[in-house]
Amino acid sequence: MESAHWFDDLPVLGRMPPEQVASKLRELEGDTADTAPPAKRVVTRGGGPVVTRGFGDWWPFGDRPWHHTGHAFGYIAPALPSSDDLAIQHAGNIAPDASLRNARIKITLDGLRVADYPGRGIHRVLLDFYAQNHRPGGVEHLHFNATYRVRENEHAAVLSYPLFVGLNVGSDGVALKCFTVNVKNDDDGSFLGFLETDVFRLGLQLGSFAHPAVTLFSEMAYGVTRAIARRTHNVPVQDFHLGLDFSNIITRARLAEGSYLAVQIPENMQTLWNWQDWVFNRNSGRVVKRDDLTQLIPYNYIVFGVSRYEGE
């Protein structure tokens, strides 16, 4: 791929106008969707009543996890086996591993939590993963697809799923993106079954040099996601970009071996979110509240693993 294609013209549900959100909810949930207009409310302004209809008053929109467009990015450092809970840090508050500069890495999908996606029951989630592959003479813009069936408020049955194997890191780091689509169209669900075959479970295998097949595969993955996201009864839900570098700029995220979490949180939580409130419980393999190990993060999130590539 000669340039970095993305899905800027396919907004996630949280970025759609209210009328379009209501239409999508009716597609996904049928007549059971609560998409009635917000109730009138009367407030006093300048001594007289003013009737308003607020966007936040429309119940299906305001506090649903799928409605948020912001993300919090956390990091869990590698550790030896133990029963101790592991601390989580902001991805910009870690030391970069300079030994990964111009090295090759393996990126895996280690977790997918569907706290709340639009629709009901079991969700089929299509994920499009993007990464920059730095090679002599240029950068390859890669896409790789995966799909999972996940019941509402549960985790997908996924751990150490290879995404990019042997990815070449640049001198400045790597750029990663992820785009998820909630697939409710039955025909599309059947079509996506090929993404669950053994060929795709190996991840995108990358060599030291460019290979035409990798470019074709990446173009196909990108095209599949675009086609599925546009179809009736399907809707994008999450969209985030994560650049990982080797600088000491405090507002950037750093590249190191370990696990990265992207949590879809509301805008009003951006300043209140504190990773110290959460830990990774090694006995359950889940991110839980530090003072209540039975409480899971109440938002959708994705976990990536980054490790040094040990192949040839």
Secondary structure as the mmCIF struct_conf table of DSSP 4:
data_model
#
loop_
_struct_conf.conf_type_id
_struct_conf.id
_struct_conf.beg_label_comp_id
_struct_conf.beg_label_asym_id
_struct_conf.beg_label_seq_id
_struct_conf.end_label_comp_id
_struct_conf.end_label_asym_id
_struct_conf.end_label_seq_id
BEND BEND1 SER A 3 SER A 3
TURN_TY1_P TURN_TY1_P1 ASP A 8 ASP A 9
BEND BEND2 LEU A 10 LEU A 10
HELX_RH_3T_P HELX_RH_3T_P1 LEU A 13 ARG A 15
BEND BEND3 MET A 16 MET A 16
HELX_RH_AL_P HELX_RH_AL_P1 PRO A 18 GLU A 29
HELX_RH_3T_P HELX_RH_3T_P2 GLY A 30 THR A 32
HELX_LH_PP_P HELX_LH_PP_P1 ALA A 36 LYS A 40
STRN STRN1 ARG A 41 ARG A 45
TURN_TY1_P TURN_TY1_P2 GLY A 46 GLY A 47
STRN STRN2 GLY A 48 THR A 52
HELX_RH_3T_P HELX_RH_3T_P3 PHE A 55 ASP A 57
BEND BEND4 TRP A 58 TRP A 58
HELX_RH_AL_P HELX_RH_AL_P2 TRP A 59 GLY A 62
TURN_TY1_P TURN_TY1_P3 ASP A 63 ASP A 63
HELX_RH_3T_P HELX_RH_3T_P4 PRO A 65 HIS A 67
STRN STRN3 GLY A 70 ILE A 76
BEND BEND5 PRO A 81 PRO A 81
BEND BEND6 SER A 83 ASP A 84
STRN STRN4 LEU A 86 ALA A 87
STRN STRN5 GLN A 89 HIS A 90
TURN_TY1_P TURN_TY1_P4 ALA A 91 GLY A 92
BEND BEND7 ASN A 93 ILE A 94
HELX_RH_3T_P HELX_RH_3T_P5 ALA A 98 LEU A 100
TURN_TY1_P TURN_TY1_P5 ARG A 101 ASN A 102
STRN STRN6 ARG A 104 VAL A 114
BEND BEND8 ALA A 115 ALA A 115
BEND BEND9 PRO A 118 GLY A 121
STRN STRN7 ILE A 122 ARG A 135
TURN_TY1_P TURN_TY1_P6 PRO A 136 GLY A 137
STRN STRN8 GLY A 138 ARG A 151
TURN_TY1_P TURN_TY1_P7 GLU A 152 ASN A 153
STRN STRN9 GLU A 154 HIS A 155
BEND BEND10 ALA A 157 ALA A 157
BEND BEND11 LEU A 159 SER A 160
STRN STRN10 TYR A 161 ASN A 168
HELX_LH_PP_P HELX_LH_PP_P2 VAL A 169 VAL A 169
STRN STRN11 GLY A 170 GLY A 170
TURN_TY1_P TURN_TY1_P8 SER A 171 ASP A 172
STRN STRN12 GLY A 173 GLY A 173
STRN STRN13 VAL A 174 VAL A 183
HELX_RH_AL_P HELX_RH_AL_P3 ASP A 186 PHE A 191
HELX_RH_3T_P HELX_RH_3T_P6 LEU A 192 GLU A 196
BEND BEND12 THR A 197 THR A 197
TURN_TY1_P TURN_TY1_P9 ASP A 198 VAL A 199
HELX_RH_3T_P HELX_RH_3T_P7 PHE A 200 LEU A 202
STRN STRN14 LEU A 204 GLN A 205
BEND BEND13 SER A 208 PHE A 209
HELX_RH_AL_P HELX_RH_AL_P4 PRO A 212 ARG A 230
BEND BEND14 ARG A 231 ARG A 231
TURN_TY1_P TURN_TY1_P10 THR A 232 HIS A 233
STRN STRN15 ASN A 234 ASP A 245
BEND BEND15 PHE A 246 PHE A 246
TURN_TY1_P TURN_TY1_P11 ILE A 250 THR A 251
BEND BEND16 ARG A 252 ARG A 252
STRN STRN16 ALA A 253 ARG A 254
BEND BEND17 GLU A 257 GLU A 257
STRN STRN17 GLY A 258 ILE A 265
HELX_RH_3T_P HELX_RH_3T_P8 GLU A 267 MET A 269
TURN_TY1_P TURN_TY1_P12 GLN A 270 LEU A 272
HELX_RH_3T_P HELX_RH_3T_P9 TRP A 275 ASP A 277
STRN STRN18 TRP A 278 ASN A 281
TURN_TY1_P TURN_TY1_P13 ARG A 282 GLY A 285
STRN STRN19 ARG A 286 LYS A 289
TURN_TY1_P TURN_TY1_P14 ARG A 290 ASP A 291
STRN STRN20 ASP A 292 LEU A 296
HELX_LH_PP_P HELX_LH_PP_P3 ILE A 297 ILE A 297
BEND BEND18 PRO A 298 TYR A 299
STRN STRN21 TYR A 301 ARG A 308
#
